[in-house]
Amino acid sequence: MHAHGNTRKKPDTPPFGGGDTRALGVDCQGCRSSLPHELFPRPSPPIFQAVSMTANWKITLAILTANTVLMSASYTMLIPFLPMYLIQELGVAQGDVNWWSSAIFSVTFLISGIMAPIWGAIADKKSRKLMAIRAAACLAITYTLGGLVQGPWQLFWVRVLQGLSAGLWPATLAIMSAHAPHNRLGFSMGVMQAGLTAGGVLGPLIGGLLAEYIGMRSTFLASGAALFLITLVLAFCVTDSPAGKKSAAAKETADAAATRPNPLRLPVVQRMLFAAGVVQLTILMTQPVLPLYIAELQGSMESIVLISGIVFSIVGISGVLASPPWGILGQSWGYRPVLYLSLLFSAVFGIVQAIPHDLTWFTMLRFIGGLAFAGIFPAINAVLTQSTNPADRGKVFGYSYSAQQFGSVIGPIFGAAFATWWGNQVAIAAAGAVLIPVVAVLYFFRPKNAAPATGAPLNK
């Protein structure tokens, strides 16, 4: 090769090594334009440059958190008015609405609980990003169909399809766990949980407003549009793992995978799945009956959809404020102590909020309880991340999601039973009381050896 004036030889460098032009015997200072165009391809358009930028974990965290807000909002838009949707739009009798609400809530969680570990295992072997795109696209379609149904059975089968589409949240968590630095894991999980909670704030509020002014069916269509936007963002702005690195699953040999223990055999995973399932059960115990309990406290059904949206949202506001501080506290103090404390305070305020038969006091106590509740899932997710092999992350978060979904199946049934036989107030208090034995189990079966502040030993 003919050299330019500033050429210097580098015989130790193999030709075309590492993409460095000096490997060609050329220092490209001042001579870029004279080299073949193939060596210096033109910059990609901004939309594709974003893909490589996500190697920066902060950018990835921001993108995935924004996606999480939209995802959670699209889910929770429907909560405040689902009983009214069944009564006013789908012709369900008021005496049957609790059971229809419970069945329609539960069937999605039952199916997705079965499918989540399957999708998680596929994500670990193939692509977490593709699994997230698949879930978002399918959910966008099913939420749109939810606004077109004409009867309760049609809505029931749409919710079955939603269950088959499961996996967006665990796939998002698995992608983020691959990008986050070890010492920023708690913070990242806290921010992601804050995004989930922020969507929980905005969803019921936006859903209540949309249902009030443009109709309940249009709210389903808005949820579908939000999920379609998430699909586009995932497709063009997110990578599976930091640039230039293959996933742990891709590097691992078949023999190594065969000798690695199943995550379900790890005691720490078993305890975290138990906690996640029961906590989710308590959430879903109250959701189907809460609009009717709020109407009971208010003394009328006037503007109940809008008021229910506000009361739902108040817990989310406190959760947005508290989730990142809980994550930071877990990094310095330990995720397990944070989990115990959050569960205990959530149990106490879950019971206390049902005592005053007044809407204002009920709302204030729900806000305080939300501050405590915000620490639970970031701690669970961080312990699972620290305690399992990176090659199993998608599978483990799939198991966690599955446990939560099974809790979501049982929760509405318990809530409807308590509300039907003992009243809505007892159902609300019972949801808090269930958390007390969870704290006891986790504390008394904790590892004998003190766990490090940033996580837990792999097999404890």
Secondary structure as UniProt FT lines:
FT   TURN            5..6
FT   TURN            11..12
FT   TURN            15..16
FT   HELIX           17..19
FT   HELIX           21..24
FT   TURN            29..31
FT   HELIX           32..34
FT   HELIX           37..39
FT   HELIX           46..53
FT   TURN            54..55
FT   HELIX           57..76
FT   TURN            77..78
FT   HELIX           79..81
FT   HELIX           82..84
FT   HELIX           85..89
FT   HELIX           94..96
FT   HELIX           97..125
FT   HELIX           128..146
FT   TURN            147..148
FT   HELIX           152..164
FT   HELIX           168..179
FT   HELIX           182..184
FT   HELIX           185..213
FT   HELIX           216..237
FT   TURN            243..244
FT   HELIX           248..251
FT   HELIX           254..259
FT   HELIX           263..265
FT   HELIX           267..286
FT   TURN            287..289
FT   HELIX           290..298
FT   TURN            302..303
FT   HELIX           304..333
FT   HELIX           335..352
FT   TURN            353..354
FT   HELIX           359..373
FT   TURN            374..375
FT   HELIX           376..387
FT   HELIX           390..392
FT   HELIX           393..421
FT   HELIX           424..433
FT   HELIX           435..444
FT   TURN            453..454
FT   TURN            458..459
//
